[in-house]
Amino acid sequence: MADKDRVLIEDIERGEYKYGFTSDIDTETIGRGLDEDVIRLISEKKGEPEWMLERRLKAYRHWLTMKAPTWAHLTIPDIDFQDIIYYAAPKPRKKLGSMDEVDPELKRTFDRLGIPLEEQMALAGVAVDAVMDSVSVKTTFRETLAEKGIIFCSISEAVREYPDLVQRYLGSVVPYTDNFYAALNAAVFSDGSFCYVPKGVRCPMELSTYFRINAEGTGQFERTLLVADEGAYVSYLEGCTAPRRDENQLHAAVVEIVVERDAEVKYSTVQNWYPGDKDGRGGIYNFVTKRGLCRENARLSWTQVETGSAITWKYPSCVLQGDNSVGEFYSVAMTNNFQQADTGTKMIHVGRNTRSRIVSKGISAGVSQNSYRGMVRVAKGADNARNYSQCDSLLIGDRCGAHTFPVIDSRNASAVVEHEATTSKISEEQLFYCNQRGLSTEDAVGLIVNGYAKEVLAKLPMEFAVEAQKLLAISLEGSVG
Amino acid sequence: MLSVKNLHASVEGKEILRGIDLEVRAGEVHAIMGPNGSGKSTLASVLAGNPKYTVTEGSVEFLGRDLLGLPVEERACMGLFLGFQYPVEIPGVTMANFMKMAVNEQRRYRGEEPLKAGEFLRLMREKSAVVELDSKLTNRAVNEGFSGGEKKKNEIFQMAMLDPKLAVLDETDSGLDIDALRIVATGVTKLHTDDNATVVITHYQRLLDYIVPDVVHVLYKGRIIYSGDKTLAQKLEREGYDWLINDYRE
């Protein structure tokens, strides 16, 4: 390895999380540990009806019988589940008077990510209404949705206001028995989003968690439920490329999506949580269960850009139950320093003529470990099921690891399942070529990585894609000198 | 413009350049010829700053600055261009995007404003015409799936876009058919002015029918053993290198 390459790699490893942590958020918390009383307390604090509490308790009792999964290609430190605070309601942060009061470093990050000013203000905690014109974006947004009959609110609110919908759909795709972390989430989930798009309605705008009412403080056990009724369409954006201020180390979220007949859902995520420092200290452990159920002719598309967290354990999946339904998974997962990611998808073909497509792009730098884990299952009755999977790995340096664990389980002879995989490195020749045209090594790496991830980035909504591109470059950035 | 003195360079401990002296002035075209393995491509790579090679002795001055002390990208921004013998592919990155970054990076170095999208597109259309490059190629990924001829045309297209002070073209003629050779060579000639200079590295006289050199150098075993005017190239074409290199055999 040439010196230059080594210097580059060291620089990339030094490109530390630019956003740091702030701890100026007052929270109302209960003590550490978990038992039935804690769950009762959570339910009470949230003003939940009895049926919700019963569900939580049932999940908790089941969770007690389960063990944390160990099959992933991850080194997970022992987590003491009695040493965690399970309820912390964020108190409203002190509103800042103007953008001038915002930490300049944070502002610089916003600017580099190209986040619009209004959004910057909201994220930084500036009282948006005070600065903006009379009609706030949020209000307009809410009115537009209400006209179409679209429900978009916090899950806590939904439990109270729309109990029929919640009872019908919550846990219908990811039951509490599903896995250890899903059970834990079902017992203690703090908050999250609920979205219902009625029959035949096309949601006229990208739904972003940023716009959600009561968007602040979803906590570490986030629960999302998204229902697109027959013939509906919605594109949903989760997260944000902007800094995530978060002090919880363990995250166990659940996302459930129901795509009814002829409906279509696009779900995009950019995950940029604290990955730990360059020596591997700290960082979020992210254990997420995401799954969608597709009825007849339905279509579900997952797109994710994962650059954060110390540990990522996440497999957004599609259950293609209805005939002619389509599932898609597009993923870019980047790991640096001591990050570990074990991520991928499951495509479960149940209906006839179901189709799925998987495009996974892993990028590993530093001493990180990046695994793709995928399962394509074709059930007996899934005549003419089709799957195409493409898993690419890009290595930066020679101390990181890329792994692929594809499983194909086909029980129908008419199914066609294809799997392609490649592993490549950013070559010295490519860097030299870019340098020779005047680009710095940092810019060259950003360019090459974005080129590599292009197919996935193209699936993100336009503005999100631009931010994600910059995020990929920033996450690899150091000061080349 | 370029002043190379007693340049020694090695790769993986093996010495390839063993004392090169070369003076190139503005407005000149130099041709460097020589048998395989004599160090021609190494010279081009070392001037551009390829990290694979280690300079062990000697100095290079470019536009009054110590070239060897500068990083690759700064040499490029100063106006040193290398036309690659084997241009690399960069999947997913379009030529247009790549060139936009490069052009604007070099402009920034010179303290100029970046080009606006419209200006850039105009520049790209104008320059792709110089080498009759199919404008569709600029929407494709850098060199990906380009034919041999397209890759070489693409190198000269980039040269046209970046408008360098000194262009070092490493076997830009290899692998080209007669028509492509004419187009590439004419392109290079069109770009030549009194203010810039070109060093062409080639095996064959045929390129020099189009690009008429002021000086022809013969490189052998890491040294320039003979220099002459354009007639030297013709003589080499007829008689080969034997008459020159006999004295240098070890």
Interface residues (C-beta under 8 A of the other chain):
Chain A: A2 D3 K4 D5 S427 E428 E429 Q430 F432 Y433 C434 N435 Q436 R437 G438 L439 S440 T441 D443 L447 I448 N450 G451 Y452 A453 K454 E455
Chain B: A48 G49 N50 P51 K52 P71 V72 E73 R75 A76 C77 F81 L82 F84 P87 V88 I90 P91 G92 V93 N97 F98 M101 A102 E105 Q106 Y109 A141 Q158 L162
